[in-house]
Amino acid sequence: MSLDGAYDDDNIFAKIIRGEIPAAKVYEDAHVLAFMDVFPQSRGHVLVISKKSKARNLLDVKPEVLSHVMLDVQKVALAIRKALKPDGIVLTQFNGAPAGQSVFHLHFHLIPRWTDQPLKAHGEGGMADPKELAALAQQIAAEIG
């Protein structure tokens, strides 16, 4: 898909927001939902999605919506840091299929990194154990202030 197009109300993230598909939730407020990526690139990989916007990507979102989302991205990143103590945290956001975007709903990846562990490829790391994701979500959520 290109950078432009109509928002699909049946994308997987819209279904997660509506509660039609389960997710290991880390954080939720009026603006965002943060949950564990089921195809993690590393242990503790969290997705933060906008609940307010039907933006497909960063280029579609209204600035006032983006400002709330980014504040919550930082809040979740700080909780990942406290809970998992990674050596670093990667923040990624893809715009358009050629850039690696596979779900066309504005979202950000928070990927903890450790110097001695390789990063799995985006979307190719295999599905994680739901029980492990739930435990990680709980561990990270406990650190959100």
MODA-V869823 format. One record per pair of residues at least 4 apart in sequence whose C-alpha atoms are under 6 Angstrom apart, sorted by the first residue. I is the first residue (numbers start at 0). J is the second residue. If there is no record, write none. Layout:
I|J ; I|J
This chain:
0|95 ; 0|96 ; 1|95 ; 2|95 ; 14|19 ; 14|20 ; 15|19 ; 15|20 ; 23|34 ; 23|35 ; 23|133 ; 23|136 ; 24|33 ; 24|34 ; 25|33 ; 25|34 ; 25|136 ; 25|140 ; 26|32 ; 26|33 ; 27|31 ; 27|32 ; 30|49 ; 30|50 ; 30|51 ; 31|48 ; 31|49 ; 31|50 ; 32|47 ; 32|48 ; 33|46 ; 33|47 ; 34|45 ; 34|46 ; 35|44 ; 35|45 ; 36|44 ; 36|45 ; 36|46 ; 37|126 ; 37|127 ; 38|122 ; 38|124 ; 38|125 ; 38|126 ; 39|44 ; 40|118 ; 40|119 ; 40|124 ; 44|109 ; 44|110 ; 45|108 ; 45|109 ; 46|107 ; 46|108 ; 47|106 ; 47|107 ; 48|106 ; 54|59 ; 54|60 ; 54|105 ; 55|103 ; 55|104 ; 55|105 ; 56|94 ; 56|105 ; 78|82 ; 78|139 ; 78|142 ; 78|143 ; 79|83 ; 79|139 ; 80|84 ; 82|139 ; 85|111 ; 85|112 ; 85|113 ; 86|112 ; 86|113 ; 87|111 ; 87|112 ; 88|110 ; 88|111 ; 88|112 ; 89|109 ; 89|110 ; 90|108 ; 90|109 ; 91|107 ; 91|108 ; 92|107 ; 93|98 ; 93|99 ; 93|100 ; 94|98 ; 94|100 ; 95|100 ; 96|100 ; 119|124 ; 136|140
